[in-house]
Amino acid sequence: MIDASRGRRWAVLFLVPFFLGALAWARPAQASKPPRLAKAPSSARTAPEPEPAVQRALPPPSPRARKLHQLGQKLGAREVLLEDPCVSRSGTACTRTALSPFFESLDSLSAGRASSPAVVSAFGNSLIAGDRIVDIVREELAGTFGDGGRGVLFVDRLAPYGPRTRAGFARGQWEPRTLGELKLAELPFGVSGVYHVATSPRASSRFALTGESRGTLWWLDAPRAGRLSLHVDGKELTRTEPQGNGQAHTLAFDLPAGARTLEVVAEGRGAVVLGVVLQHQRPGTVLDTLGVPSADANLFLRAREDIFRAQLVERSPRLLLFILGGNEAKRLEWGRSKLAEVEDGLRTFVRRARTAAPDSACLIMGPIDAVRGGTGPNRLTQRPYLDEVITLERQIALAEGCAFFDAYTAMGGKGSLERFDKAGMMHEDLVHPKGQGLDLLGQLLTDAMLRAWVESGPQRRAALGSALQASEGTR
């Protein structure tokens, strides 16, 4: 027999190697090769690896951007950061901001993971109706993240002058109507706030194609109106079949590879076109210019809600951009509106758009500097109610989960419009900038958007998190 003391010694001798082995297994491996793990059964599902975070960085400025930056310095423009409020938190950390949906789309484009375009729906007044300001945003984003196409277009210009970048080359007679007119139009509007009626048979509009593979015709089935037909390189592609029921319709079509022209033809008087959409198959950014002369938020509410919603759902924007406020301040000065009406109109319009595009980011750009104009001694005096409108728009933006860009401060604050005028960058009405003045406003907005994209990136959040932990540790 083995006595008790010897038994304990033998037990120790047997247990020591066991504990040493267990400790060695539990220690992190120091060798370069990782330990082998048992393979999971072939039927077991493994969780997908998380996609690597995109390291956001500002793109190098384009030659045009450099010139506009120099111009901005001469005119007293300022670097103004977007206010991008937090809309979702986990504890004390912000997990999503107002612009997160749009920035995530830019991340996917930057990393080559995107399979569809990132659409920006830009609503505004005459500042963007001619496509200035937002054309800079469109071109700068496309240069960095890819060009997804031209987006929403009109069959003709809203006036017999100006560029045709957002319209086809029209032949025959088309009558444009907009929701910015004093007299209410007979037919309903959609998301663009514009429609064109053919007032002569065989009125047409031709669009030069640049490789677009997809298109959409938005048309209104007006009573007693003729058909609309679509022709590619002179050959009929498809046509509408009107019933005269007054409903809005969408006619989607594919464009053949190598197609050079698309023509919309009204086969009889009264045919109504609400818009034409042209896009590429490839991913990239698309900016829809939805600018209407003389418009404000309350006038945008004239669009028929069911048409507005259906078309915006179809566009599925990743960013809703609102560039309003100038006409609101003007109408307050003239006594045609009250501040409560302005507030209610903008809030309702933002909510209507966000209801139709609930997964979209939202950004409100405040009005630029404005003066009384005219020929009197106070022509360069700041317009009354401008400050109130800027404050109101900021409050609505932050309350509705939208970002806010203070364009008034970015262009230089009080007196900036006078500096623009002295530099020859204002029209005689002292309301509308022109040429490089508009380009500068577009560049200021683009710079603010891209800086916000970089500043809210994962590397920035990680740095803020580390700083927060360090400050917590010192308390």
ABEGO torsion letter per residue (X at the ends): XBBAAAAAAAAAAAAAAAAAAAAAAABBBABABBBBBBBBBAABBBBBBBBBBBBBBBBBBBAAAAAAAAAAAAAGBBBBBBBBBBABBBEABBABBAAAAAAAAAAAAAAGABABBBBBBBBBBAAAAAGBGAAAAAAAAAAAAEBAEAEBBBABBABABEBAAABBBBBEBBBBBBAABABBBABBBBAAGBBBBBABBGBBBBBBBAGBABBBBBBBBBBGBBBBBBBBGGBBABBBBBAGAGBBBBBBBBBBBGBABBBBBBABBGBBBAEBBBBBABBEBBBBBBBBBGBBAAAAAABBAAAAAAAAAAAGBABBBBBBGAAAAAAAAAGABBAAAAAAAAAAAAAAAAAABAABBBBBBBBBBBBAEEABAAAABBBBGAAAAAAAAAAAAAAAGBBBBBAAAAAGEBGAAAAAAAAGABBAAGABBBEAAAAAAAAAAAAAAAAAAAAABAAAAAAAAAAAAAAAAAX
